Each structure stands twice: as structure tokens, then as C-alpha cells.
Amino acid sequence: EVSNNITIEFIHITHSIPQSALVAVHTKYGVILYANDFKLDMHPTLGKKPNFKRMEEISKENVLALVVESTYASDQRKMPSEQVAKDMLRDVLLGTDNKDNLIIVTTFSSHIARLKAIIEFGKKLNRKILFLGRSLAKYVKAAEKIGIVGFSKDIEMVKYSRQIERRLKKVDKDRKKYMLVVTGHQGEHKSVLYKIAKKEFKFNLYPEDNVVFSCRTIPTPTNIGNRDALENELKQTGVRIFKDIHQSGHAAREDLRDFIHIIKPKNIIPSHGNKEMRESLAELAEEMGYKIRENVLMLKDGSKVAL
């Protein structure tokens, strides 16, 4: 309860981090619903399915405006489930000849469901699983603190650079026994993978070692440049690179269509995307009978609208 007139409700939704929510702002005039960072995942590998029952109920409570993400509004498909990403990971880790080589995997440190799958397959390979890097330790600790995972019994976690370098010296003596889960999926300059590739750690990569990017490059100029530079360094060592072993946590065009059908908002405010992405969502809304400038509101950060 924010005030006498405003209450906030969190409605469970699926995304690439656990316990994500749609945020419903209840007012005496109706509801404003915020739906940023979500997908409609019917087969999540961690946590529950979206709360469709509550979404259908709230559609009857006069949703004045839906502020909704548009990241993949131009992508004409349903975004595949996290289960599909897990199957892709299984194919790479369990379906390739890697028994005599080091395996390195990198993904979003906040993607607890993906990390859970990586651990599962690492155990099937009978590998010692090391999590290397501060952000991995931070998110795993947070997830364990609220009781949604118990990774510590299956992994060894090393946070800081000096400790990591010492641990890598031990790994080097019997590399095929290890799976390293490391920070650096976007080529970040202080990450563990970057320091390995640039030889800032005294640890060599060899031909046929496996480097798995269980992510996509976030499409900003900085990230694209950093990832290209990282991959160029890795290629010079002769490692096998597996890219895009991933499914997004964002709704694609047909998920957004289904979502709008469920919510039935009076107005749609495209958000969470650049101009082209938001325009794609506006086009989708037009297909569904909404009208731009009438009940599809193309706003900029900081602008206001009175409903």
C-alpha cells in the first residue's frame, strides 16, 4: 500500500532471472500494468509458470495502460522456452567429443536457471565444477540465501583474481577433469575469460579446448566490440568456440500479441527498446485494432501522459 489511493501488486512472470514480476499499480481509476523483462515460458527449468489466472482476472479490472517491453517486437515467433536453451546446452556439453579437453562456459551471472543446467551437465561429465568471478559468487550467494538453489554442495567458488590465478595453476595439472564457469560473456575487460584470453592470468588455452558462450551478445556498440575482440583472442589459441547457446528472456512478437489479448489494456505504451523496437510494437498494436497517437502512446523518457 503506497497511499490511500494507490496499491502495488506483483504478479509472477517468467524471465531469465528467478522471481520476476509484472507490476500492477492499482488506482481508483483503474490499473497501470508494467510488463518489462518477461517472456511467456510454459516450461521453465526453475520456478513456476506465469500466473495466467491472475492476468486474466486483472484484465477485468480496467487496465488503463500497459507499459510493455518491445525488445523483440519485430521477431515474428514465439520465444522458445528455457527448456530449449537447456537442451541446446546438453547437445554441446554431452554431445561433443570433449573428454580430453578443458571446458569453459560463460553466461549471465544472474541467470540462475542456466547455471543450474550447467552444473547438472558438469556432474554428468564427472567434472569438478569451478565458478570463477565475483559476480557469479554474488548472484549464487543471493539465490542460496533465499533458498531457491543449493549450488555450493556441487561447486567450488573462487571470487578474487589472485585466488583464481592460484586455482588455475592447479587446474592446469589435470585440465580434463574440470569445467570452469567464468564471468566474461560480453567480453568485459575485467572478467575472468578476458584475463585468460589476454594471458593476464598465467594459464594457457590449447587447441580443442571448449569455450561455450551460453548467451547472445547484447547489441550495443561497446558489447559488440568487446566480444569481437575477445573471440579474436580466443581463435588464435585454436579453441573450439560454441556461440549463442541461448534463448532470450524476452517475449517475441507472438508472445506480445497473446499477452495483449489476455490483458486487454485501454492504452499501450511501448517501452524497453530503441525507436525501431517500440515502433514494431506499435505496428503490432495497430494489427490488433489499436491506433497510434490515440491509444498507442509513443513516449520519450521524461515525458508525461494524463489518462
C-alpha positions as CSV (number, residue, x, y, z in Angstrom):
1,E,0.0,0.0,0.0
2,V,1.7,3.2,-1.2
3,S,-1.1,5.6,-0.2
4,N,-4.8,5.7,0.4
5,N,-5.4,5.7,-3.3
6,I,-2.5,3.5,-4.7
7,T,-1.5,-0.1,-4.1
8,I,1.1,-2.1,-5.8
9,E,0.7,-5.8,-6.8
10,F,3.4,-8.2,-8.0
11,I,2.2,-10.8,-10.5
12,H,4.5,-13.8,-11.1
13,I,6.0,-13.9,-14.6
14,T,8.9,-15.8,-16.2
15,H,12.2,-14.2,-17.3
16,S,15.9,-15.1,-17.2
17,I,16.2,-14.3,-13.5
18,P,14.1,-16.0,-10.9
19,Q,11.0,-14.4,-9.2
20,S,10.4,-11.8,-11.9
21,A,7.1,-9.9,-11.7
22,L,4.6,-7.8,-13.6
23,V,3.9,-4.7,-11.6
24,A,0.3,-3.7,-11.3
25,V,-0.4,-0.2,-10.0
26,H,-4.0,-0.1,-8.7
27,T,-5.7,3.3,-8.5
28,K,-9.3,4.4,-8.0
29,Y,-9.4,5.0,-11.8
30,G,-8.1,1.6,-12.9
31,V,-4.8,-0.3,-13.3
32,I,-1.5,0.6,-14.8
33,L,0.4,-2.6,-15.6
34,Y,4.2,-2.6,-16.1
35,A,5.5,-5.6,-18.2
36,N,9.2,-5.1,-18.8
37,D,11.7,-8.0,-18.9
38,F,9.4,-11.0,-19.3
39,K,8.5,-14.0,-21.5
40,L,5.7,-16.5,-21.5
41,D,7.6,-19.6,-20.7
42,M,5.4,-22.7,-20.3
43,H,8.4,-24.9,-19.5
44,P,10.6,-23.0,-17.0
45,T,13.5,-25.0,-15.6
46,L,13.4,-23.1,-12.3
47,G,10.3,-21.7,-10.6
48,K,6.7,-21.6,-11.7
49,K,4.9,-20.9,-15.0
50,P,3.5,-17.4,-15.5
51,N,0.4,-16.6,-13.4
52,F,-2.1,-16.6,-16.2
53,K,-5.1,-16.8,-13.8
54,R,-4.2,-13.5,-12.2
55,M,-3.5,-11.9,-15.6
56,E,-7.0,-12.9,-16.8
57,E,-8.5,-11.5,-13.6
58,I,-6.7,-8.2,-13.9
59,S,-7.9,-7.8,-17.5
60,K,-11.4,-7.3,-16.0
61,E,-10.2,-4.6,-13.6
62,N,-10.0,-1.8,-16.2
63,V,-6.3,-1.8,-17.3
64,L,-5.9,1.9,-18.3
65,A,-2.4,1.4,-19.7
66,L,0.0,-1.4,-20.4
67,V,3.7,-0.2,-20.3
68,V,5.2,-3.1,-22.2
69,E,8.7,-4.1,-23.4
70,S,9.4,-4.1,-27.1
71,T,12.9,-5.6,-27.3
72,Y,11.8,-8.5,-29.7
73,A,8.6,-7.0,-31.0
74,S,9.9,-7.4,-34.6
75,D,10.8,-11.0,-34.1
76,Q,7.9,-12.9,-35.7
77,R,7.8,-16.0,-33.5
78,K,7.2,-17.3,-30.0
79,M,10.3,-17.0,-27.9
80,P,11.4,-20.6,-27.1
81,S,11.4,-21.8,-23.5
82,E,14.4,-22.0,-21.2
83,Q,13.9,-25.8,-21.6
84,V,15.1,-25.3,-25.2
85,A,18.2,-23.5,-24.1
86,K,18.9,-26.3,-21.6
87,D,18.5,-28.9,-24.5
88,M,21.0,-26.8,-26.6
89,L,23.4,-26.8,-23.8
90,R,23.0,-30.6,-23.3
91,D,23.8,-31.1,-27.0
92,V,27.0,-29.1,-26.8
93,L,28.3,-30.4,-23.4
94,L,27.2,-34.1,-23.7
95,G,27.1,-34.5,-27.5
96,T,30.6,-33.4,-28.5
97,D,34.0,-35.1,-28.1
98,N,35.4,-33.1,-25.1
99,K,36.7,-35.9,-22.8
100,D,40.3,-34.9,-23.1
101,N,39.9,-31.2,-23.1
102,L,39.2,-28.3,-20.7
103,I,35.6,-27.0,-20.8
104,I,34.9,-23.3,-20.1
105,V,31.3,-22.0,-20.0
106,T,30.2,-18.4,-19.7
107,T,26.7,-16.9,-19.2
108,F,24.8,-14.2,-17.4
109,S,25.7,-14.4,-13.7
110,S,22.1,-13.6,-12.8
111,H,20.8,-16.5,-14.9
112,I,20.3,-19.0,-12.1
113,A,18.3,-21.4,-14.2
114,R,21.1,-21.6,-16.8
115,L,23.7,-22.0,-14.1
116,K,21.6,-24.9,-12.7
117,A,21.6,-26.6,-16.1
118,I,25.4,-26.1,-16.5
119,I,26.0,-27.7,-13.1
120,E,23.7,-30.6,-13.9
121,F,25.7,-31.4,-17.1
122,G,29.0,-30.8,-15.5
123,K,28.2,-33.5,-12.9
124,K,27.1,-35.9,-15.7
125,L,30.6,-35.4,-17.3
126,N,32.1,-36.2,-13.9
127,R,33.9,-32.8,-13.9
128,K,35.0,-30.7,-11.0
129,I,33.0,-27.5,-11.4
130,L,34.6,-24.2,-10.6
131,F,32.7,-20.9,-10.6
132,L,35.3,-18.1,-11.1
133,G,34.5,-14.4,-10.7
134,R,32.9,-12.0,-8.3
135,S,29.5,-11.5,-10.0
136,L,28.9,-15.3,-10.2
137,A,29.6,-15.5,-6.4
138,K,27.3,-12.6,-5.7
139,Y,24.3,-14.0,-7.5
140,V,24.8,-17.6,-6.4
141,K,25.0,-16.4,-2.8
142,A,21.8,-14.3,-3.2
143,A,19.9,-17.3,-4.7
144,E,21.1,-19.6,-2.0
145,K,20.2,-17.1,0.7
146,I,16.5,-17.2,-0.3
147,G,16.6,-21.0,-0.7
148,I,15.9,-21.4,-4.4
149,V,19.1,-23.3,-5.2
150,G,21.9,-25.1,-3.3
151,F,24.8,-24.9,-5.7
152,S,27.6,-24.8,-3.0
153,K,27.4,-28.6,-2.4
154,D,28.3,-29.3,-6.1
155,I,30.7,-26.5,-7.0
156,E,33.8,-24.7,-5.8
157,M,33.5,-20.9,-5.9
158,V,36.5,-18.6,-6.3
159,K,36.0,-14.8,-6.2
160,Y,39.1,-12.8,-6.5
161,S,41.8,-12.6,-9.1
162,R,44.8,-13.7,-7.0
163,Q,42.8,-16.7,-5.7
164,I,41.6,-17.5,-9.3
165,E,45.2,-17.4,-10.6
166,R,46.4,-19.8,-7.9
167,R,43.4,-22.1,-8.5
168,L,44.1,-22.1,-12.3
169,K,47.6,-23.4,-11.7
170,K,46.1,-26.5,-10.0
171,V,43.6,-26.9,-12.8
172,D,46.5,-26.9,-15.4
173,K,47.9,-30.1,-13.9
174,D,44.8,-32.1,-14.9
175,R,42.7,-30.0,-17.2
176,K,40.3,-32.6,-18.5
177,K,38.9,-33.1,-15.0
178,Y,37.5,-29.6,-14.8
179,M,34.6,-27.4,-16.1
180,L,35.2,-23.7,-15.5
181,V,32.2,-21.4,-15.3
182,V,33.5,-17.9,-15.7
183,T,32.5,-14.3,-16.0
184,G,33.1,-12.5,-19.3
185,H,30.3,-13.5,-21.7
186,Q,30.1,-10.0,-23.2
187,G,33.9,-9.6,-23.4
188,E,34.1,-7.4,-20.3
189,H,37.7,-6.2,-19.7
190,K,38.0,-7.1,-16.0
191,S,36.3,-10.5,-16.4
192,V,37.9,-13.9,-15.9
193,L,37.5,-15.0,-19.5
194,Y,39.1,-11.8,-20.8
195,K,42.0,-12.2,-18.4
196,I,42.5,-15.8,-19.5
197,A,42.3,-14.9,-23.2
198,K,44.7,-11.9,-22.9
199,K,47.1,-14.0,-20.8
200,E,46.7,-11.7,-17.8
201,F,46.4,-15.0,-15.9
202,K,49.3,-17.3,-16.3
203,F,47.1,-20.0,-17.8
204,N,47.2,-21.2,-21.4
205,L,44.4,-22.3,-23.7
206,Y,45.1,-25.1,-26.1
207,P,43.6,-26.3,-29.4
208,E,40.4,-28.3,-28.9
209,D,39.7,-26.8,-25.5
210,N,35.9,-25.9,-25.5
211,V,34.7,-22.4,-24.8
212,V,30.9,-22.2,-24.6
213,F,29.0,-18.8,-24.8
214,S,25.6,-19.6,-23.3
215,C,24.3,-16.2,-24.1
216,R,23.9,-13.7,-27.0
217,T,25.9,-10.5,-27.4
218,I,23.8,-7.6,-26.1
219,P,23.6,-5.4,-29.2
220,T,25.3,-2.3,-28.1
221,P,28.5,-1.0,-29.9
222,T,30.6,-1.5,-26.7
223,N,29.5,-5.1,-26.2
224,I,29.8,-6.0,-29.9
225,G,33.3,-4.5,-30.0
226,N,34.4,-6.2,-26.7
227,R,33.0,-9.6,-27.8
228,D,34.6,-9.5,-31.2
229,A,38.0,-8.6,-29.6
230,L,37.6,-11.5,-27.1
231,E,36.7,-14.0,-29.8
232,N,39.7,-12.9,-31.9
233,E,42.0,-13.6,-29.0
234,L,40.4,-17.0,-28.3
235,K,40.6,-18.0,-32.0
236,Q,44.3,-17.5,-32.0
237,T,44.7,-20.3,-29.4
238,G,42.8,-22.8,-31.6
239,V,40.0,-23.5,-29.1
240,R,36.6,-24.7,-30.2
241,I,34.0,-21.9,-29.7
242,F,30.3,-22.6,-29.3
243,K,28.2,-19.4,-29.6
244,D,24.6,-18.4,-29.0
245,I,23.8,-21.5,-26.8
246,H,20.9,-19.5,-25.5
247,Q,17.2,-18.5,-25.6
248,S,16.2,-14.9,-24.6
249,G,14.3,-14.0,-21.5
250,H,12.2,-11.5,-23.6
251,A,8.9,-12.0,-25.3
252,A,8.9,-12.1,-29.1
253,R,6.1,-10.7,-31.3
254,E,3.6,-13.5,-31.0
255,D,4.1,-13.7,-27.2
256,L,3.4,-10.0,-27.0
257,R,0.3,-10.5,-29.2
258,D,-1.0,-13.2,-26.8
259,F,-0.2,-11.1,-23.8
260,I,-2.1,-8.0,-25.1
261,H,-5.0,-10.3,-25.9
262,I,-5.0,-11.5,-22.2
263,I,-4.6,-8.1,-20.6
264,K,-6.9,-6.1,-22.9
265,P,-5.5,-2.7,-22.0
266,K,-7.2,0.6,-22.9
267,N,-3.8,2.1,-23.9
268,I,-0.5,0.6,-24.8
269,I,2.8,2.4,-24.1
270,P,5.8,0.7,-25.9
271,S,8.9,0.7,-23.7
272,H,12.2,-1.1,-23.0
273,G,13.6,-0.8,-26.5
274,N,15.1,1.7,-29.1
275,K,12.9,3.6,-31.5
276,E,12.7,0.8,-34.1
277,M,11.7,-1.8,-31.4
278,R,9.0,0.5,-30.0
279,E,7.7,1.2,-33.5
280,S,7.5,-2.6,-34.1
281,L,5.3,-3.0,-31.0
282,A,3.2,0.0,-32.2
283,E,2.7,-1.8,-35.6
284,L,1.6,-5.0,-33.7
285,A,-0.9,-3.0,-31.7
286,E,-2.3,-1.5,-34.9
287,E,-2.7,-5.0,-36.3
288,M,-4.8,-5.7,-33.2
289,G,-7.1,-2.7,-33.6
290,Y,-5.3,-0.1,-31.6
291,K,-4.5,3.3,-33.1
292,I,-1.1,5.2,-32.9
293,R,-1.5,8.6,-31.1
294,E,-4.9,7.6,-30.0
295,N,-4.4,4.6,-27.7
296,V,-0.8,3.6,-28.6
297,L,1.3,6.3,-26.9
298,M,4.8,6.7,-28.2
299,L,6.5,8.5,-25.3
300,K,10.1,9.5,-24.6
301,D,11.9,9.1,-21.2
302,G,10.7,12.0,-19.0
303,S,7.5,12.8,-21.0
304,K,4.1,12.6,-19.3
305,V,0.7,11.5,-20.3
306,A,-2.6,12.1,-18.5
307,L,-5.1,9.2,-18.7
